[in-house]
């Protein structure tokens, strides 16, 4: 029988869509971290995900002989296209059995939906924008993904390129460990940056003034990243939504504001690698998952540096290096033995050079693809 592609319409179809990854990964890919089903349901719900305030998403399922064999989301991000003066459509949440016929049918249907909306390129995978998890893992399938990073089987690359998608940008993940962290080097750098009048400083996020700090971070984030390839400014609703999600797990010692003469000019955020705990829950917090979560949270031994950015005019102030030094120093004090800095654009040479000096090394590559329609 051939492959049939159906738009997801009913509650039962949404349930099938959300639970489909278990068919791909369980028993075959031990590094996969099952996502929380409750969060995946929120992601695809227009009433609970603020992305839908400026974007449209159509979910599709692939069937063969009445059995679900693949899924994909076709995405129009109007904010991206307005910001970049583009006509790009996106795809994401791609999962598929190892069969080019299935993959081709899914991508054909997503491209058809995108083209019908007047868009001329298909890019992905993104879930649903570059402010969320995005990119296809193309190397190192043995190490589990860190918090808010994707994972996929090795054969997905062949399915995407076989349909005609070509690389448009690589997103890099670098790893650093306590053993390789050159504390003396960074103590010297800190003294050099702060020599004379201490114009430069780094402080923790003030959790007792969380709402005001979120407003400050919103302004810093959109200013610091606006020139990055693929960047899309976060709306107020998206920032508030993410802040609500992260507040219970943010460690204020690892959420830092950089100041120059008392003015906030940069922001850095690292999170404990929650995936080390989430992977034991099999997608469910209740009834027993929450107890497991609390148990494994105490055993997390790594962090992910998610964001680090400065307003353009302050990027030579030495704050970027201070951010890395402060985060790693504080993380080590808390018992973390390693960290990942991700993701970094492949052509962001200043950050890549800084990571190399800190003895971080490239250990994962995530790829975005594109095809003209």
C-alpha positions, 0 to 999 in steps of 0.5 A: 500500500502507498503512503497517505498523508492526513492533516491532524484535525481531531483530538485522537489524531493530536494524541497520535502525533504527540506520541508517535516518537516512541515508535521510532526511538524506544528500544533502538536509540538509548540516547533519546530523551522522551519529551514530557507529553504535557509540554508537547501537547502545549506546544501544538495548542494554539490556545497555550503556545504564544507562537501562534500569535504570529505564526501558523502551523499545520500538523500532518501524519503519514499512514500506511495500511492504517498505521501511523508511520511518520509526522511533520509540522508545516510552519509559517512564521510571519514574524520571521518573514517580516523581520528578514523581509523573507518568504520562507516557510519552515518544517519541524517535529519531523519523525519518520520510519526509515523509508524514503517514500514516507519522508518524501510524502511528508515533505511534499505535503509540507511544501505544498502547504507552504507554497499555497501560503505564497512562500517560496522556500522550505527551511528546517527543522525548527520547532517552531522557531530558532528561539526553540529547539531546532536543527538536525543532529548530524554527528555524535548520536551516542551522547544524550541531548541536553535540555532544550536540544533536539535528538534524532536517528542518524538516518534522518539526514539521508531522508532530508537530503534525498528529498532535495534539501541542502545545508543552509547553516550549521549550529554547533555545540561545544563541551567543556569539563572541569579537568580542562577548565583553566581557572588560572587563565580566567582569574588573570583575565578577570583581574585584567578586565577589572583593573583600575576602576571596576567599570565592568561587573556581573550580577545574579538574576534577582529572583525577588524582582523576577518580573522586572528582571524578565523585562530587562532580559527581554530588552537585552535579548532582542538587542544583543541577537538582532543581527544574528542569522535566522534571529527572530525577536521574541514577542512579549507573550513568548518571553513571558511564556518562557519565563514562566516555564523556566522560573521553577528551574532557573538557578539565579547563580547561573543567570547573569546580568552584565553591567558596565558603569551600572548599565545592563548591557548583556545577559547569560543563562545556563541551566542544569541539564534537566534532561538527565532527570527527565529521561527517566520519566518516559514522558509522564510527570504523574503519578510517579514521574514527579517523585522520580524527577525530584530524585534525579534532579539531585544527581545532575552533574552538567549545565547547558549555557543557553544564551550569552549575548551583549549589546553590539557596542559593548562586545569588546568590553571583556564581559563575554569572557567574564560571563563564561568564567563566572558561570563555570566557576559557579557551576563547579562550586555546585558540583557540576563537572561539565558544560555544553555551550549551545548552540553557536552559529558556525560562522560566529568566529568571536564566540568560537575563538573564545570557546577554544581559548577556554578549552571547549571542544566541538562535539555535536553539530546540528544542521538546518536545511533549505530548498527552493519551492 
